[in-house]
Amino acid sequence: MNSPFSLGADGIYRCGALEQFIWQKHGFGTRWGSPEADITLRQIHSNHVLNAHSLKDHEGEGDALITNEAGRSIGIRTADCVPILLLDSCHRAVGAVHAGWRGTAAGIVRCAIEKMASDFGSVPADIYAAIGPCIRDCCYEVGVEVAQQFALHFPEWGQVTNSRTVDLAEANRRQMEQAGLKCDRIFDCQLCTACEGKQFFSYRREPENSGRMIAAIGRLV
Ligand SMILES: [Zn+2]
């Protein structure tokens, strides 16, 4: 599902579907602008999800944060990996997910949704999701060993015997649907970090010299 994502004068993309909730602020950064993130993690390409409650910045190890506390934004860093922001429209809970190929294969976004349910009582059907800029299948070819880890996500591939392109954003979108999110509440900006070098850092395009973009979300009240 497409929803207008808009690029602000501050160099930050925002998803219109999340903007309707005036109790939150969120954004996907670019080379030119970053949203504020009070709490971030030491990211390890895992499926570990941490509740930001009582965490200090850069203290926890994992790849997704969730919170229902007002006044503390949570964020993750990406260069080509998939940034996903989650918002529970009933409980005012939010999540920020870093999903590279390892995290995606390990089900990080599904784990984040499950922890929002167990920690905050979130019902998946109430959750909105925004998928930010990441490397797309136009630019993301992987070897056969990595591709095989995604055969479950893409049954239409059949047997994987060669290197091939993988659509990580679509793999995450499917996981979210399987976890119970409504397909019309999952929004994808469709932007490719590797194609759009003027806007985004890309690890694939500039491995020695790639910066990181921040995606963050927080509850204001
Ligand atoms: Zn591309």
Boltz pocket constraint, residues with backbone or C-beta under 6 A from the ligand:
constraints:
  - pocket:
      binder: B
      contacts: [[A, 135], [A, 136], [A, 137], [A, 138], [A, 139], [A, 192], [A, 193], [A, 194], [A, 195], [A, 196]]
      max_distance: 6.0
